[in-house]
Amino acid sequence: MSALFKKTSVAWSDSLGILADYWRDYAIAQ
Protein backbone atom coordinates (compact mmCIF):
# COMPACT_ATOMS: atom_id res chain seq x y z
CA MET A 1 0.00 0.00 0.00
CA SER A 2 2.71 2.47 0.92
CA ALA A 3 4.66 1.69 -2.26
CA LEU A 4 1.57 2.37 -4.38
CA PHE A 5 0.94 5.60 -2.49
CA LYS A 6 4.54 6.67 -3.06
CA LYS A 7 4.23 5.96 -6.79
CA THR A 8 1.02 7.95 -6.98
CA SER A 9 2.58 10.84 -5.08
CA VAL A 10 5.54 10.93 -7.49
CA ALA A 11 3.20 10.86 -10.49
CA TRP A 12 1.17 13.75 -9.05
CA SER A 13 4.33 15.73 -8.32
CA ASP A 14 5.52 15.26 -11.91
CA SER A 15 2.14 16.30 -13.28
CA LEU A 16 1.98 19.38 -11.09
CA GLY A 17 5.53 20.30 -12.04
CA ILE A 18 4.67 20.08 -15.73
CA LEU A 19 1.53 22.16 -15.18
CA ALA A 20 3.50 24.75 -13.22
CA ASP A 21 6.09 25.03 -16.01
CA TYR A 22 3.35 25.33 -18.61
CA TRP A 23 1.51 27.99 -16.60
CA ARG A 24 4.72 30.00 -16.08
CA ASP A 25 5.49 29.91 -19.82
CA TYR A 26 1.90 30.95 -20.56
CA ALA A 27 2.09 33.85 -18.10
CA ILE A 28 5.41 35.02 -19.57
CA ALA A 29 3.95 34.93 -23.09
CA GLN A 30 1.12 37.28 -22.11
PDB file of N, CA, C and O in Angstrom, chain B, residues numbered from 101:
ATOM      1  N   MET B 101       0.840  -1.206   0.000  1.00  0.00           N
ATOM      2  CA  MET B 101       0.000   0.000   0.000  1.00  0.00           C
ATOM      3  C   MET B 101       0.873   1.253   0.000  1.00  0.00           C
ATOM      4  O   MET B 101       0.619   2.191  -0.755  1.00  0.00           O
ATOM      5  N   SER B 102       1.890   1.266   0.837  1.00  0.00           N
ATOM      6  CA  SER B 102       2.712   2.467   0.919  1.00  0.00           C
ATOM      7  C   SER B 102       3.526   2.666  -0.362  1.00  0.00           C
ATOM      8  O   SER B 102       3.802   3.799  -0.755  1.00  0.00           O
ATOM      9  N   ALA B 103       3.907   1.562  -1.009  1.00  0.00           N
ATOM     10  CA  ALA B 103       4.660   1.693  -2.262  1.00  0.00           C
ATOM     11  C   ALA B 103       3.770   2.288  -3.348  1.00  0.00           C
ATOM     12  O   ALA B 103       4.210   3.128  -4.133  1.00  0.00           O
ATOM     13  N   LEU B 104       2.524   1.849  -3.384  1.00  0.00           N
ATOM     14  CA  LEU B 104       1.572   2.371  -4.376  1.00  0.00           C
ATOM     15  C   LEU B 104       1.330   3.852  -4.117  1.00  0.00           C
ATOM     16  O   LEU B 104       1.284   4.657  -5.047  1.00  0.00           O
ATOM     17  N   PHE B 105       1.179   4.201  -2.849  1.00  0.00           N
ATOM     18  CA  PHE B 105       0.940   5.596  -2.492  1.00  0.00           C
ATOM     19  C   PHE B 105       2.128   6.458  -2.918  1.00  0.00           C
ATOM     20  O   PHE B 105       1.958   7.565  -3.428  1.00  0.00           O
ATOM     21  N   LYS B 106       3.333   5.931  -2.698  1.00  0.00           N
ATOM     22  CA  LYS B 106       4.540   6.673  -3.060  1.00  0.00           C
ATOM     23  C   LYS B 106       4.583   6.892  -4.563  1.00  0.00           C
ATOM     24  O   LYS B 106       4.908   7.983  -5.030  1.00  0.00           O
ATOM     25  N   LYS B 107       4.252   5.844  -5.323  1.00  0.00           N
ATOM     26  CA  LYS B 107       4.233   5.956  -6.794  1.00  0.00           C
ATOM     27  C   LYS B 107       3.228   7.010  -7.236  1.00  0.00           C
ATOM     28  O   LYS B 107       3.513   7.819  -8.118  1.00  0.00           O
ATOM     29  N   THR B 108       2.061   6.996  -6.624  1.00  0.00           N
ATOM     30  CA  THR B 108       1.017   7.953  -6.979  1.00  0.00           C
ATOM     31  C   THR B 108       1.464   9.374  -6.641  1.00  0.00           C
ATOM     32  O   THR B 108       1.227  10.309  -7.406  1.00  0.00           O
ATOM     33  N   SER B 109       2.111   9.520  -5.492  1.00  0.00           N
ATOM     34  CA  SER B 109       2.583  10.843  -5.082  1.00  0.00           C
ATOM     35  C   SER B 109       3.599  11.377  -6.086  1.00  0.00           C
ATOM     36  O   SER B 109       3.556  12.550  -6.458  1.00  0.00           O
ATOM     37  N   VAL B 110       4.512  10.513  -6.520  1.00  0.00           N
ATOM     38  CA  VAL B 110       5.536  10.928  -7.487  1.00  0.00           C
ATOM     39  C   VAL B 110       4.871  11.325  -8.799  1.00  0.00           C
ATOM     40  O   VAL B 110       5.242  12.330  -9.405  1.00  0.00           O
ATOM     41  N   ALA B 111       3.891  10.542  -9.239  1.00  0.00           N
ATOM     42  CA  ALA B 111       3.196  10.855 -10.494  1.00  0.00           C
ATOM     43  C   ALA B 111       2.492  12.205 -10.386  1.00  0.00           C
ATOM     44  O   ALA B 111       2.528  13.000 -11.325  1.00  0.00           O
ATOM     45  N   TRP B 112       1.856  12.464  -9.253  1.00  0.00           N
ATOM     46  CA  TRP B 112       1.169  13.748  -9.048  1.00  0.00           C
ATOM     47  C   TRP B 112       2.166  14.891  -9.047  1.00  0.00           C
ATOM     48  O   TRP B 112       1.915  15.943  -9.634  1.00  0.00           O
ATOM     49  N   SER B 113       3.306  14.683  -8.383  1.00  0.00           N
ATOM     50  CA  SER B 113       4.326  15.732  -8.320  1.00  0.00           C
ATOM     51  C   SER B 113       4.820  16.066  -9.721  1.00  0.00           C
ATOM     52  O   SER B 113       4.980  17.236 -10.067  1.00  0.00           O
ATOM     53  N   ASP B 114       5.063  15.027 -10.533  1.00  0.00           N
ATOM     54  CA  ASP B 114       5.519  15.256 -11.906  1.00  0.00           C
ATOM     55  C   ASP B 114       4.470  16.031 -12.683  1.00  0.00           C
ATOM     56  O   ASP B 114       4.794  16.983 -13.393  1.00  0.00           O
ATOM     57  N   SER B 115       3.218  15.625 -12.551  1.00  0.00           N
ATOM     58  CA  SER B 115       2.143  16.295 -13.285  1.00  0.00           C
ATOM     59  C   SER B 115       2.027  17.755 -12.873  1.00  0.00           C
ATOM     60  O   SER B 115       1.881  18.637 -13.720  1.00  0.00           O
ATOM     61  N   LEU B 116       2.093  18.005 -11.578  1.00  0.00           N
ATOM     62  CA  LEU B 116       1.978  19.380 -11.091  1.00  0.00           C
ATOM     63  C   LEU B 116       3.172  20.206 -11.547  1.00  0.00           C
ATOM     64  O   LEU B 116       3.031  21.388 -11.862  1.00  0.00           O
ATOM     65  N   GLY B 117       4.347  19.584 -11.581  1.00  0.00           N
ATOM     66  CA  GLY B 117       5.533  20.300 -12.037  1.00  0.00           C
ATOM     67  C   GLY B 117       5.393  20.701 -13.495  1.00  0.00           C
ATOM     68  O   GLY B 117       5.743  21.819 -13.875  1.00  0.00           O
ATOM     69  N   ILE B 118       4.879  19.786 -14.313  1.00  0.00           N
ATOM     70  CA  ILE B 118       4.671  20.077 -15.731  1.00  0.00           C
ATOM     71  C   ILE B 118       3.646  21.196 -15.881  1.00  0.00           C
ATOM     72  O   ILE B 118       3.840  22.117 -16.675  1.00  0.00           O
ATOM     73  N   LEU B 119       2.560  21.118 -15.123  1.00  0.00           N
ATOM     74  CA  LEU B 119       1.529  22.158 -15.179  1.00  0.00           C
ATOM     75  C   LEU B 119       2.094  23.508 -14.749  1.00  0.00           C
ATOM     76  O   LEU B 119       1.790  24.535 -15.356  1.00  0.00           O
ATOM     77  N   ALA B 120       2.912  23.504 -13.707  1.00  0.00           N
ATOM     78  CA  ALA B 120       3.496  24.755 -13.216  1.00  0.00           C
ATOM     79  C   ALA B 120       4.401  25.371 -14.293  1.00  0.00           C
ATOM     80  O   ALA B 120       4.367  26.580 -14.522  1.00  0.00           O
ATOM     81  N   ASP B 121       5.205  24.533 -14.945  1.00  0.00           N
ATOM     82  CA  ASP B 121       6.086  25.034 -16.007  1.00  0.00           C
ATOM     83  C   ASP B 121       5.262  25.602 -17.149  1.00  0.00           C
ATOM     84  O   ASP B 121       5.574  26.667 -17.681  1.00  0.00           O
ATOM     85  N   TYR B 122       4.206  24.884 -17.523  1.00  0.00           N
ATOM     86  CA  TYR B 122       3.350  25.328 -18.612  1.00  0.00           C
ATOM     87  C   TYR B 122       2.688  26.663 -18.260  1.00  0.00           C
ATOM     88  O   TYR B 122       2.634  27.571 -19.089  1.00  0.00           O
ATOM     89  N   TRP B 123       2.191  26.774 -17.037  1.00  0.00           N
ATOM     90  CA  TRP B 123       1.507  27.995 -16.601  1.00  0.00           C
ATOM     91  C   TRP B 123       2.476  29.175 -16.590  1.00  0.00           C
ATOM     92  O   TRP B 123       2.113  30.282 -16.988  1.00  0.00           O
ATOM     93  N   ARG B 124       3.716  28.937 -16.131  1.00  0.00           N
ATOM     94  CA  ARG B 124       4.719  29.999 -16.084  1.00  0.00           C
ATOM     95  C   ARG B 124       5.031  30.480 -17.505  1.00  0.00           C
ATOM     96  O   ARG B 124       5.103  31.683 -17.758  1.00  0.00           O
ATOM     97  N   ASP B 125       5.215  29.534 -18.423  1.00  0.00           N
ATOM     98  CA  ASP B 125       5.488  29.910 -19.816  1.00  0.00           C
ATOM     99  C   ASP B 125       4.316  30.703 -20.386  1.00  0.00           C
ATOM    100  O   ASP B 125       4.511  31.685 -21.104  1.00  0.00           O
ATOM    101  N   TYR B 126       3.104  30.274 -20.064  1.00  0.00           N
ATOM    102  CA  TYR B 126       1.904  30.947 -20.561  1.00  0.00           C
ATOM    103  C   TYR B 126       1.841  32.379 -20.015  1.00  0.00           C
ATOM    104  O   TYR B 126       1.537  33.318 -20.749  1.00  0.00           O
ATOM    105  N   ALA B 127       2.132  32.532 -18.719  1.00  0.00           N
ATOM    106  CA  ALA B 127       2.086  33.852 -18.096  1.00  0.00           C
ATOM    107  C   ALA B 127       3.146  34.766 -18.709  1.00  0.00           C
ATOM    108  O   ALA B 127       2.892  35.950 -18.928  1.00  0.00           O
ATOM    109  N   ILE B 128       4.330  34.223 -18.984  1.00  0.00           N
ATOM    110  CA  ILE B 128       5.412  35.021 -19.571  1.00  0.00           C
ATOM    111  C   ILE B 128       5.029  35.469 -20.983  1.00  0.00           C
ATOM    112  O   ILE B 128       5.373  36.572 -21.407  1.00  0.00           O
ATOM    113  N   ALA B 129       4.319  34.610 -21.698  1.00  0.00           N
ATOM    114  CA  ALA B 129       3.950  34.925 -23.088  1.00  0.00           C
ATOM    115  C   ALA B 129       2.911  36.039 -23.165  1.00  0.00           C
ATOM    116  O   ALA B 129       2.776  36.691 -24.201  1.00  0.00           O
ATOM    117  N   GLN B 130       2.177  36.261 -22.079  1.00  0.00           N
ATOM    118  CA  GLN B 130       1.120  37.282 -22.106  1.00  0.00           C
ATOM    119  C   GLN B 130       1.680  38.683 -22.170  1.00  0.00           C
ATOM    120  O   GLN B 130       0.920  39.651 -22.199  1.00  0.00           O
TER     121      GLN B 130
END
